[in-house]
């Protein structure tokens, strides 16, 4: 072992490697024995391409990769998801450039089936109504200036007939699903100021011969209940995930007008619905559900007998499960482990063996030799409450630090803020740990995975509890994991960027010595006035009703506390970001420049909320590392 100070270790995990293998797998679907999925490749400028694989064959590209630059991505709610559906080999997808729906028959070029409105009409989360030759989906209408209207509509699969509105009047709709007979439709809906993980309702309507909905009734939901993923079983029973009762997202079945719990457990069978098309359970048959749930810091798989309610965990190596689908004898999902990056997995339910269909990254032995395994930790935060995090200690099989040296640590605050950190292997995390820099990924109060009570702790406390938990987590490492109090850094994107900036502008003693904001919020007042519909009232819950609580917005905006900022900050921003506009970052940068505090600012053309282009991902990683090295870690840090 070579003795070298923390932060001076050379690493095979370069920014080039992170970018080269930064394929994002998403949106899994089954059609017969074929598996479909989308993937975003930085080398393709972050475009989402659609792939499929048949049993025993190699993966093949479905959407053309030609001069049309097809991009399977929708902008509904800005975050998208649910951008395609497939049946009998025919694919219907949303093209990002114009937001129209396209139909692609086997062996043919895609052709549009919705009107040309230059992205004014957007579509997502569809289901095929085979009997009536149509798609039922969410439509988001931007044709009226300053007003966005969300509805459920039907789309003629031939593109001949004009779309028809089936349900309207509420602010948001999602997850329309037809029962096997095609005569009943279930959907979720909610209204401002709620978000779908706070308050939602599930409705069922009868589908008449003319295709319209009649006799709609609410089957679940209300002021203190959040619902997720309504689905019909093959024999026509309605299932959904609800956090009613004890406050855990559990699986329920509707029978005789009431909901019965199928697997009561202090575990989460749901996720926050930031995107469409999410799935945590699927029917392998009418008698068996394959589901995943978050418990004790990791996601687990299980099988549920719908007749007896017997619940049996399925042993696997995976600690994260996304996009779960099932068909007789198999479960397909995106799975990850602390030592393996996300991969598309085909699991044989009879033998328990799995096949890797597609990897998001390929790791050689040199890279595998320096992977840091996360430790799930809990720590006491302010008020005597408990918070959660994953700690990744510095690790290398080639290097060790001098005896007695304290560890530099990068604290990461996840976005959302109603979201969570994952323990799945991330090369972007290992980029730091393999160089001798520890990483603390904090699931602060308000994160998901720990029940409704924990999820709701951030109510009107954003910028307070999240900051307290990141700070207390760092201090926990000082006391218990040899962290260096003079080399603590904090970094976050979006909502995590806001937490970062708040932590760097504390009212009292500062804990962190430098930070990085990736498209983070600095001005809550500006965000309240200038953001998209989906999150336009999210701040009412996170901070307080605006403008009634105007002073709270002012007090919790880092832009108003530049006088407290005494450490260097680097900023990364997308020029086309509609969620956190560049003006927010530029105001912060101007203030730092005026005060003479070291800063960095990178504005990336063509990027939105989150970076998809390989060269920008690479540049962000290298710049953040260089920034810390130049100002905090001492010179000589190896890239």
Buried (B, 14 or more C-beta within 10 A) or exposed (E): EEEBBBBBBBBBBBBEBBBBBBBBBBBBBBBEEBBBBBBBBBEBBBBBBBBBBEEEEEBEEBBBEEEEEBBBBBBBBBBBBBBBBBBEBBBBBBBBEBBBBBBBEEEEEBEEBBEEBEBBBBBBBBBBBEEBBBBBBBBBBBEEEEEBBBBBBBBBBEBEEEBBEBBEEBBBBBBBBBBEEEEBBBBBBBEBBBBBBBBBBBBBBEBEEEBBBEEBEEBBBEEEBBBBBBBBBEEEBBBBBBBBEEBBBBBBBBEEEEBEBBBBBEBBBBBBBBBBBBBBBBBBBBBBBBBBBBBEBBBBBBBBEBEEEEBEEBEBEBBBBBBBBBBEEBBBBBBBBBBBBBBBBBBEBEEEEBEEBBBBBEBEEEBEBBBBBBBBBEBEBBEEBEBBBBBBBBBBEBBBBEEEBBBBBBBBBBBBBBBBBBBBBBBBBBBBBBBBBBBBBBBBBBBBBBBBEBBBBBBBBBBBBBBBBBBBBBBBBBEEBBBBBEBBBBBBBBBBBBBBBBBBBBEEEBBBBBBBBBBBBBBBBBBBEBBBBBBBBBBBBBBBBBEEBBEBBBBBBBBBBBEEBEBBBBBBBBEEBEBBBBBBBBBBBBBBEEEEBBBBBBBBEEBBBBBBBBEBBBBBBBBBBBBBBBBBBEEEBBE
